[in-house]
Amino acid sequence: KDRGAAVGMRREVDASGRAIVRQVKKGVRDFSFGRVLGEGSYSTVYLATDRQTLKEYAIKVLEKRHIIKEKKIKYVNIEKNTLNRLTEHPGIVRLYYTFQDETSLYYVLDLCNGGELLGVLKKAGTFDVECARFYGAQILDSIDYMHSRGVIHRDLKPENVLLDDQMHVKITDFGTAKLLRDPREPWEPDGADRGVPESGKRQGQEDGRAASFVGTAEYVSPELLTHKSACKASDLWAFGCIIYQLLAGRPPFKAGSEYLTFQKIVNLEYEFPPGFPPSSRDLVERCLVLDPARRLTIEHIKNHEFFQGQQFGKTLWRTKAPRLRPFV
Ligand SMILES: C[C@@H](Nc1nc2c(c3cc(-c4cn[nH]c4)ccc13)C(=O)N=C/C2=C\CC1CC1)C(C)(C)C
């Protein structure tokens, strides 16, 4: 049964006049669509309101013809399987319903009114250490949950970190995630299950995709560029890039072309702007390590001086988001 499917309860009267409640699936008609919130390469995300409950959602619409033409069916299935696996964490955008009509697929998701973290960062210029610590902690807590559910995001970047109306983090865009074999789920022979060795050692290209997929240039890990395979530590490389960018206002590796950016990454060519806070610098340096096996693990990062006194887990998600320092 498609756990992403929705069932709505509709009260009706049957032939003999008896009141019955019928389970029905939500459909396009159950929502009134608003403005476009974001455009992906294969999708458009709309603001939408449930006509019955008046609750607001984001609805991601994918055009079937375009997906088939571009051979992206696998990505669509991976995103849906991933969203169905990541169901109970405040830092992950939640999938409520899925349905389709003759032309499109529809995902009904959490609405993130704060938009993208990138936009907020650009407006602020840079974050102070307190803000970087709060958003860093929420992103790290979300990565921890993803990894515990056998999901490697593989394309973490400030554009994919959204904010809800409390200015809390909501990680999104799982079309390029890698699903590790989940011992609790039955093996899916259709290839959706991609057993990836924990150690991140060379992955067979049984699905072909792994060989071709590369995330966004500035945040791609060196192992993905050199060995064509990502592991959990690849998300922590991206985490290091994000912490650097929150404090410096720009990513550590950025050059005139993708190729030159990749060269900087594999040669670990980056420097800190003057005034970059020392303990933050130490954390970034221990995440931006070429060998994934020597990179800080999530536990080490949580215990790093940068996060001293920072709560993780439930308390973190009840904390009020710090005011963003306007750019001075
Ligand atoms: C990253 C994504 N952009 C966005 N994806 C989502 C948004 C979203 C909201 C705003 C926004 C809200 N207010 N102002 C701006 C701007 C961009 C958004 C949302 O609210 N809920 C779920 C989303 C995505 C869920 C998807 C993983 C299944 C791209 C660019 C790919 C369309």
The ligand as an SDF file (V2000), in Angstrom:
LIG
                    3D

 32 36  0  0  0  0  0  0  0  0999 V2000
   14.0200   23.4900   -3.2530 C   0  0  0  0  0  0  0  0  0  0  0  0
   12.6920   23.6980   -3.9410 C   0  0  0  0  0  0  0  0  0  0  0  0
   12.1000   24.9660   -3.4740 N   0  0  0  0  0  0  0  0  0  0  0  0
   11.1090   24.9280   -2.5650 C   0  0  0  0  0  0  0  0  0  0  0  0
   10.6690   23.7090   -2.1980 N   0  0  0  0  0  0  0  0  0  0  0  0
    9.6910   23.5870   -1.2410 C   0  0  0  0  0  0  0  0  0  0  0  0
    9.0980   24.7010   -0.6180 C   0  0  0  0  0  0  0  0  0  0  0  0
    9.5420   26.0160   -1.0150 C   0  0  0  0  0  0  0  0  0  0  0  0
    9.0070   27.2030   -0.4610 C   0  0  0  0  0  0  0  0  0  0  0  0
    9.4910   28.4480   -0.8640 C   0  0  0  0  0  0  0  0  0  0  0  0
    8.9340   29.6470   -0.2990 C   0  0  0  0  0  0  0  0  0  0  0  0
    7.9230   29.7080    0.6320 C   0  0  0  0  0  0  0  0  0  0  0  0
    7.6730   31.0010    0.9020 N   0  0  0  0  0  0  0  0  0  0  0  0
    8.5230   31.7600    0.1480 N   0  0  0  0  0  0  0  0  0  0  0  0
    9.2890   30.9450   -0.5930 C   0  0  0  0  0  0  0  0  0  0  0  0
   10.5310   28.5350   -1.8300 C   0  0  0  0  0  0  0  0  0  0  0  0
   11.0630   27.3860   -2.4010 C   0  0  0  0  0  0  0  0  0  0  0  0
   10.5800   26.1190   -1.9990 C   0  0  0  0  0  0  0  0  0  0  0  0
    8.0780   24.4430    0.4220 C   0  0  0  0  0  0  0  0  0  0  0  0
    7.4710   25.3790    1.0330 O   0  0  0  0  0  0  0  0  0  0  0  0
    7.7790   23.1580    0.7260 N   0  0  0  0  0  0  0  0  0  0  0  0
    8.3320   22.0750    0.1420 C   0  0  0  0  0  0  0  0  0  0  0  0
    9.3120   22.2530   -0.8810 C   0  0  0  0  0  0  0  0  0  0  0  0
    9.9220   21.1790   -1.5450 C   0  0  0  0  0  0  0  0  0  0  0  0
    9.5920   19.7930   -1.1760 C   0  0  0  0  0  0  0  0  0  0  0  0
   10.2450   18.8190   -2.1620 C   0  0  0  0  0  0  0  0  0  0  0  0
   11.2150   17.9260   -1.5790 C   0  0  0  0  0  0  0  0  0  0  0  0
    9.8430   17.4160   -2.0140 C   0  0  0  0  0  0  0  0  0  0  0  0
   12.8130   23.7230   -5.4460 C   0  0  0  0  0  0  0  0  0  0  0  0
   13.6760   24.9300   -5.8560 C   0  0  0  0  0  0  0  0  0  0  0  0
   13.4080   22.4280   -5.9220 C   0  0  0  0  0  0  0  0  0  0  0  0
   11.4280   23.9110   -6.0410 C   0  0  0  0  0  0  0  0  0  0  0  0
  1  2  1  0
  2  3  1  0
  2 29  1  0
  3  4  1  0
  4  5  1  0
  4 18  2  0
  5  6  2  0
  6  7  1  0
  6 23  1  0
  7  8  2  0
  7 19  1  0
  8  9  1  0
  8 18  1  0
  9 10  2  0
 10 11  1  0
 10 16  1  0
 11 12  1  0
 11 15  2  0
 12 13  2  0
 13 14  1  0
 14 15  1  0
 16 17  2  0
 17 18  1  0
 19 20  2  0
 19 21  1  0
 21 22  2  0
 22 23  1  0
 23 24  2  0
 24 25  1  0
 25 26  1  0
 26 27  1  0
 26 28  1  0
 27 28  1  0
 29 30  1  0
 29 31  1  0
 29 32  1  0
M  END
$$$$
